[in-house]
């Protein structure tokens, strides 16, 4: 199970707070996942619950993307507009489903993670408007993370995280990274997690604690 209901993940400090009605009004029909809390206070566990439902076949890939983008943009004013543009780029969800098929398996390996990353970055495969690596690694994180098994896990890599990583993580300090850089970061985080006795995403949260 990705996250235990009612339990905040280790390293997570505060929820993201959004105006639910404003978000729902700004998105295409059928894109909203009904399980998101009506309070507008979203923890990572809430998005993981949507990802669990996606893998079980009870929510669509577009609903998963919505949950991730609501959490990612939070209260930013242009969030609903940009999220709608991303969703409009995949009206039937087929591009997302194609990108995520590699990480929706019980135990995605590095090859699967790299394939999914490249698909989401390639306009000929699954790239969507306004969905660069800083956002689509969030999609891969929620869709592909397997809590409690250790090893290399998909993690968020955005400008904030990249700006705080040490050189040995293998990531350049810019907004946009090759799949090899992302995988190098995942391997570094996996080793840090092993040494500290924590989950790999706790390493990511410690790198950028205010995110």
Number of C-alpha atoms within 10 A of each C-alpha: 11 18 18 12 11 9 10 16 16 13 15 16 13 13 16 17 16 20 14 16 10 11 21 17 11 14 19 15 8 11 21 21 19 12 13 18 12 12 10 19 17 20 21 19 19 22 27 24 20 27 30 20 17 19 20 11 10 11 19 24 26 26 21 26 28 26 26 27 23 26 23 17 18 21 17 10 12 10 18 22 13 18 24 19 17 20 25 16 16 18 12 13 18 14 20 24 17 15 22 25 16 22 27 20 13 11 14 18 16 17 12 17 25 18 17 25 28 18 19 25 22 11 11 9 15 22 23 20 15 15 19 16 25 19 19 24 22 21 28 26 22 27 28 31 25 21 13 12 10 16 17 23 25 31 25 24 26 20 15 18 19 25 16 14 18 14 11 9 17 18 22 17 17 11 14 18 18 14 17 14 16 26 23 16 26 26 20 19 25 22 17 17 20 14 9 12 11 16 23 27 24 20 21 23 19 15 18 14 15 10 14
